[in-house]
Amino acid sequence: MAVTFQIIGYKKSGKTLITTALVRQLSAQQLRVGVLKHDAHASSMDVPGTDTARFSDAGAQAVLLQSANGTFYHQTTPQMPPVSALIAQLPATTDVILLEGFK
């Protein structure tokens, strides 16, 4: 079972800075790190004009992209899965999980 840390704070308080520093330090120690980020704002990982953005714009509730850069999942349904369900999607080999936000 992975060790889990949660980094919380106000907007622009340094959460991402701390999370990034932790990822670097833990990865340098050969630990496998997974990060889950919560954003209370209406952000999107689909870049306008890309195929995945077109699929989402057309009404797809979920888009999964597999590429040479990795696998990306974007769900647009308003129902948010519990954090435990998100953690369960991380590889079983994960040593440390960092949660940014989710307060």
C-alpha positions, 0 to 999 in steps of 0.5 A, a space after each residue: 500500500 502506498 504512503 499518501 500525503 495531502 497538500 492543501 492550502 489557499 489558492 496561490 499559496 504554494 501547493 504546486 511548488 511543494 508538490 513538485 518539489 516532493 515529486 522531484 525528491 521522492 523520484 530521486 530516491 527511486 520511489 514511484 510517485 503518483 499525483 492527484 490534483 483537484 482543481 475547483 475551477 473549470 479547467 480542462 486538459 484538452 487543448 483547443 483544436 485537438 482531436 480530444 477537444 473535438 470529442 469533448 466538444 461534440 458531447 463525449 462524457 469521457 475521452 481516453 487518449 493513449 499516446 507515446 507520451 502516456 495515457 490521459 483520461 478526461 471525464 466531463 460528467 458532473 458527478 465526481 468520483 470519490 478520491 478513493 476511486 481515483 487512487 484506485 486508478 493509479 498503478 499498483 506499483 505506486 510507492 507514494 501518492 500526493 494529493 494536491 487539494 481535495 480539502 
